[in-house]
Amino acid sequence: MTLICLAVLLPPMGLAAAYGCYRNGDVEIQSSVLIALGILLGAWAGAQRARRVPELRPKISFGLFIIGVGKWLVTQACGQNRA
């Protein structure tokens, strides 16, 4: 699977937004660099781990998560109607 659209759109938009904030003096360079390095290392490590996970496991996990969120939303909606 490739994420061409994300790879093409995200860097120019993100860089433009970051540059605008930098011009306004709203960017801490040292913190930004450390966070960016953490994101890169985390993404790389996650991708390496994801290669070893059987294909069905994330599908089942995501499905159970969606069912849980749906149940929570219904419970919240029913609770609001009683008040």
N, C-alpha and C positions, 0 to 999 in steps of 0.2 A: 504494500500500500504506500502511495506517495502523497505527500501533502504539499503539492506544488502551489496551490492557491494560497495557503498559509505562508509558505516560504517566500512567495513573491510579494504579498501585501504587507505582512507584518513588519519587516525591517524598515521600509521607507516610512510607513505611518508612525512606527514607534520612534524612529530617529527624529522625524520632524517634530513630534510632540515633545520629546526630550530636549531637543534644541530650543524650542520655544520656552520651555520651563527654565532651561539653563540661562537664556538671555534675560529672564526676569529675576534671576538669582535664587531660584527655588530648588536647585539641585545640589546635593552634597556629593561631590565627586567620589571621595573615598568610600562612602557607604554604597553608592551606586555601583562602583566597580566590584566591591565585595559581594553584593547581592547578585550582580550579573554572573560572576564566577560561580557562585553557589547554584544559580539556575542552570548554567551550562553543565556543571558536574552532575547535578541531580538528574537532568534530562538524559545525559549520557548513561548514567548508572541505571536509570529506570528503563531505558531502551534495551540495555544489555540484559536486564532481568526479564523484561517482557518477552524476549525471544525464547526463553526457557519455559514460559507458562503455557500449558495446553490451551488450544484455541477456545474450547468450550467454557473454561472456568471464568473468564471475564464476562462472557455473555450471560452466564447464570448469575454471577454476582451483580451485574448491572440490572438484570431483570428483577432480582429480589430487592435491590435498592429502590427501583421505580415503584414496585408494589408497596414497599414500606412508606415511601413518600406519599403515594396515593391514599393509603390507609390513614396516614397522619392528616392529610388535607381534608378527607371526609370527616374524620373525628373532630377537627377544628371547626368545620362548617356546621356540623350538627350541634356542637357545643354553643356556638354563637346564636343559633336559632332559638335555643331554649331561654336565653337571658332576656 
